Amino acid sequence: MADLRPDANGQNRPAGLGGDGRLWVFAYGSLIWKPEFDIASSHITRIHGYHRDFCLHSIEHRGTPERSGLVLGLAPGGACRGVLFEVPARSALQAVADLDERELATTAYIPRALKVMGPHGPVFARAYVCDRTHWQFAGRLSIAQAAARIVGAVGRYGPNEDYVIQTVKALRERAIHDERLEAIAAAVEHAMAP
């Protein structure tokens, strides 16, 4: 299973779960503004080798099979600034279960342990990376294509536009600038204007 990795003692543990029982989670989208797990601390950090993009068709949370929306994924290449959450050991395993239930509603994401800089040095954080071989992978769309896919899509968690606006707002509040997301949000807001 992609989620499990051996620790120093040869024991398999979920990605992001440290030997001390704490869980580290790298948030790059809605987890920033809606984490839904206990947080001991949070830190702005950067991962290398992946970038954030609206590259996954959403058929459940922000769209339907008949009218898919778009959600964020980590795609290979570049770098991504986000939030590193520390989950205390007492609630780490429950957080993994809750995160998997939320993020793995379909199999478009793969849980991975990605190396990031924590508050006291490097840690391996649980992150949900897009599966580029999955049929929900949309690839890199133009700004106009992404906005057209987002506007009007509604899923179990509400309108796709809300997801975009909330995510960009959360990034701005943490002084994380993402030029592409800003451009997509602007195109979405323009399309929604009366």
C-alpha positions in Angstrom: 0.0 0.0 0.0 1.4 3.4 -1.0 0.4 4.8 2.4 2.6 2.6 4.5 6.4 3.0 4.8 8.8 1.2 7.1 10.3 3.2 10.0 13.8 2.8 11.4 12.7 -0.3 13.2 11.3 -1.9 10.1 7.7 -1.4 11.3 5.2 -0.2 8.7 3.3 3.0 9.7 1.0 5.4 7.8 2.7 8.1 5.8 3.4 11.1 8.1 3.2 9.2 11.4 6.5 9.6 13.3 8.1 7.1 15.6 6.9 9.3 18.5 3.3 8.9 17.5 2.8 12.5 16.2 1.4 13.0 12.7 2.6 15.7 10.4 0.2 16.8 7.6 1.1 19.0 4.7 -1.9 21.2 3.7 -2.0 22.9 0.3 -5.7 23.5 -0.3 -8.9 23.1 1.7 -7.1 21.4 4.6 -5.6 24.9 5.3 -9.0 26.4 6.1 -10.9 23.3 7.1 -8.5 20.8 8.8 -11.0 18.9 10.9 -8.4 17.3 13.2 -6.6 18.3 16.4 -3.7 20.6 15.8 -0.7 21.0 18.2 1.1 23.5 16.0 1.2 24.8 12.4 4.0 26.2 10.4 4.4 27.7 6.9 6.7 25.4 4.9 7.6 24.5 1.3 7.8 21.1 -0.4 10.0 20.6 -3.5 9.2 18.4 -6.4 5.4 19.1 -6.5 3.2 22.1 -7.3 -0.4 22.9 -6.4 -2.9 23.1 -9.3 -6.6 22.7 -10.1 -5.9 19.4 -11.9 -8.4 16.9 -10.6 -12.0 16.5 -11.7 -14.2 16.5 -8.6 -17.2 14.2 -8.9 -18.2 14.1 -5.3 -17.0 17.0 -3.0 -17.3 19.9 -5.5 -19.1 18.3 -8.4 -21.0 15.3 -9.6 -20.3 12.6 -12.3 -22.7 14.5 -14.5 -21.1 17.9 -13.9 -17.6 17.6 -12.5 -15.9 20.5 -10.8 -12.1 21.0 -10.2 -10.2 20.6 -7.0 -6.5 21.0 -6.1 -3.9 18.3 -6.3 -0.2 18.1 -5.9 1.3 17.4 -9.4 4.9 16.6 -10.0 7.4 19.4 -10.6 8.2 22.7 -9.1 7.6 23.6 -5.4 4.6 24.5 -3.2 4.2 26.6 -0.1 1.6 25.4 2.3 0.9 24.7 6.0 2.5 22.0 8.0 0.2 20.8 10.8 1.4 18.8 13.8 -1.2 16.4 15.1 -0.6 15.2 18.7 0.0 11.5 19.2 -3.3 11.0 21.1 -5.3 11.8 18.0 -2.9 10.9 15.2 -4.4 7.6 14.1 -8.0 9.0 14.2 -6.7 12.0 12.1 -5.3 9.5 9.5 -8.6 7.7 9.3 -10.6 10.9 9.1 -8.3 12.4 6.4 -8.4 9.2 4.4 -12.2 9.2 4.5 -12.3 12.8 3.3 -9.4 12.8 0.8 -9.8 9.3 -0.6 -13.5 9.4 -1.5 -12.3 8.3 -4.9 -8.9 6.9 -5.8 -7.6 10.1 -7.5 -5.2 10.9 -4.6 -2.3 8.8 -3.2 -1.2 9.4 0.4 2.6 10.0 0.5 5.2 10.9 3.1 6.9 14.0 1.7 10.0 15.5 3.3 9.4 19.0 4.5 11.1 21.4 6.9 9.4 21.3 10.3 9.9 23.7 13.2 13.0 21.9 14.4 14.3 20.2 11.2 13.1 18.0 8.4 10.0 15.8 9.0 8.0 13.4 6.7 4.5 14.8 6.3 1.4 13.1 5.1 0.3 14.7 1.8 -2.3 13.7 -0.8 -0.7 13.7 -4.2 -2.7 13.4 -7.4 -2.6 10.1 -9.4 -1.7 11.2 -12.9 -2.9 7.9 -14.3 -6.4 8.2 -12.8 -9.2 9.2 -15.1 -10.0 12.2 -12.8 -6.6 13.8 -13.5 -7.4 16.8 -15.7 -3.8 17.9 -16.4 -2.8 21.5 -16.7 -5.8 23.5 -18.0 -5.7 27.1 -19.1 -7.1 29.7 -16.7 -10.2 30.0 -18.8 -10.8 26.2 -19.0 -10.3 25.9 -15.2 -12.8 28.7 -14.5 -15.3 27.3 -16.9 -15.1 23.9 -15.2 -15.4 25.4 -11.7 -18.3 27.9 -12.2 -21.6 26.1 -11.7 -20.3 22.9 -10.3 -21.8 21.8 -7.0 -21.0 18.7 -4.9 -21.6 17.3 -1.5 -19.5 20.0 0.2 -21.1 22.8 -1.8 -20.4 25.1 -4.8 -17.0 24.7 -6.4 -16.6 28.5 -6.5 -16.7 28.6 -2.7 -13.8 26.1 -2.6 -11.7 28.3 -4.8 -12.5 31.6 -3.0 -12.0 30.1 0.5 -8.7 28.5 -0.5 -7.3 31.7 -2.1 -8.4 33.7 1.0 -6.7 31.2 3.3 -3.5 31.4 1.3 -3.6 35.2 1.4 -4.1 35.2 5.2 -0.9 33.2 5.5 1.0 35.4 3.1 1.3 32.6 0.6 1.1 34.0 -2.9 0.1 31.6 -5.7 -0.1 33.5 -9.0 -2.0 30.8 -10.9 -4.6 30.3 -8.2 -5.1 34.0 -7.9 -5.7 34.2 -11.7 -8.1 31.3 -11.6 -10.0 32.9 -8.7 -10.2 36.2 -10.5 -11.6 34.5 -13.6 -14.1 32.6 -11.5 -15.2 35.8 -9.7 -15.5 37.6 -13.1 -17.7 34.8 -14.5 -19.9 34.9 -11.4 -20.4 38.7 -11.6 -23.9 39.8 -12.6 
